[in-house]
Amino acid sequence: MSLRFTRGHRLSLQSDFAAVLRQGERRVVPHFILYRLETSRKFHRLGIAVSKPIGGAVQRNRVKRRIREWFRHRCGSGGGSVAKHFDLVIRCRSGAAEGSYLEIRDELDKAFEIKN
């Protein structure tokens, strides 16, 4: 199984983001809000929303890298340990930039347990 995060695994269109936010299941944890919408695609896609109040560009990019790393290991390009395919949007809340990768991983794992 490849752990690459290709362009096809990204949610990039505003309409895709809007569909997941409007129709997807929502889970809130202290530093993140996850929205998940099952799809008929043969792979998972990820969208990340990190606003300026999270911090400067360096902090925002660090949070995005850590989220993508979690996504690669949790879902992988071959589906990982998850049977159904979905689009996932992760919105960062205040304090997200202060966490280490392990803290972010644990928090996202907890939030991800939405009807797996």
C-alpha positions in Angstrom: 0.0 0.0 0.0 1.3 3.4 -1.0 1.2 6.2 1.6 1.5 9.0 -1.0 -0.8 11.9 -0.7 -1.5 12.8 -4.4 -3.5 15.6 -6.0 -6.5 13.2 -6.4 -6.6 12.7 -2.6 -7.2 16.4 -2.0 -10.5 18.2 -1.8 -9.8 21.3 -3.8 -13.1 22.6 -5.2 -15.2 24.9 -3.1 -18.3 22.9 -4.1 -16.7 19.7 -2.7 -15.9 21.4 0.6 -19.4 22.8 0.8 -21.0 19.4 0.1 -19.0 17.7 2.9 -19.7 20.6 5.4 -23.5 20.6 4.5 -24.2 16.9 4.3 -21.4 15.2 6.3 -21.3 13.8 9.8 -19.7 16.2 12.2 -17.4 15.5 15.2 -15.9 18.2 17.5 -12.8 17.7 19.6 -10.8 20.4 21.4 -8.7 21.5 18.5 -10.4 20.2 15.4 -13.8 19.8 13.8 -14.1 16.8 11.4 -16.8 16.5 8.7 -17.1 13.1 7.0 -19.2 12.2 4.0 -19.3 8.7 2.5 -18.8 8.6 -1.3 -18.8 6.1 -4.1 -15.2 6.9 -5.0 -12.6 4.2 -4.7 -10.3 6.3 -2.5 -10.5 8.8 0.3 -10.1 12.6 -0.1 -9.0 15.2 2.4 -9.7 18.9 2.8 -8.0 21.0 5.4 -9.2 24.5 6.6 -6.7 26.4 8.7 -7.5 30.1 9.3 -5.1 32.9 10.2 -6.1 33.0 13.9 -4.3 29.6 14.3 -1.0 31.4 13.7 1.4 32.6 11.1 2.1 30.8 7.8 4.7 28.6 9.5 2.3 27.4 12.2 -0.6 26.9 9.7 1.6 24.9 7.3 3.0 22.7 10.2 -0.6 21.8 11.3 -1.5 20.9 7.7 1.6 18.7 7.3 0.7 16.9 10.5 -2.9 16.4 9.5 -1.8 15.0 6.1 0.6 12.7 7.8 -2.1 11.4 10.0 -4.4 11.0 7.0 -1.8 9.0 5.0 -1.2 6.6 7.9 -4.9 6.3 8.9 -6.4 6.0 5.4 -3.5 5.4 3.0 -4.1 5.6 -0.7 -5.4 2.0 -0.8 -8.1 2.6 1.7 -6.1 1.7 4.8 -8.0 0.2 7.7 -11.3 1.9 6.7 -13.8 -0.1 4.6 -16.0 2.7 3.3 -14.6 5.6 1.2 -15.3 9.1 2.2 -14.5 12.8 1.8 -13.1 14.3 5.0 -12.8 18.0 5.9 -10.8 19.0 9.0 -11.3 22.5 10.4 -8.7 23.6 12.9 -9.7 25.4 16.1 -7.6 27.6 18.3 -4.7 25.8 19.9 -4.2 23.3 17.1 -0.7 24.7 16.3 0.6 24.0 19.8 0.1 20.3 19.7 2.8 17.8 18.8 2.2 15.2 16.0 1.4 12.6 18.6 -1.2 14.8 20.3 -2.8 15.8 17.0 -2.8 12.1 15.9 -4.5 11.0 19.1 -7.1 13.8 18.9 -7.9 13.1 15.2 -8.1 9.3 15.9 -10.7 10.0 18.7 -12.7 12.3 16.4 -12.4 10.0 13.4 -14.4 7.2 15.2 -17.6 8.2 13.5 -19.4 5.0 12.5 -16.3 3.2 11.3 
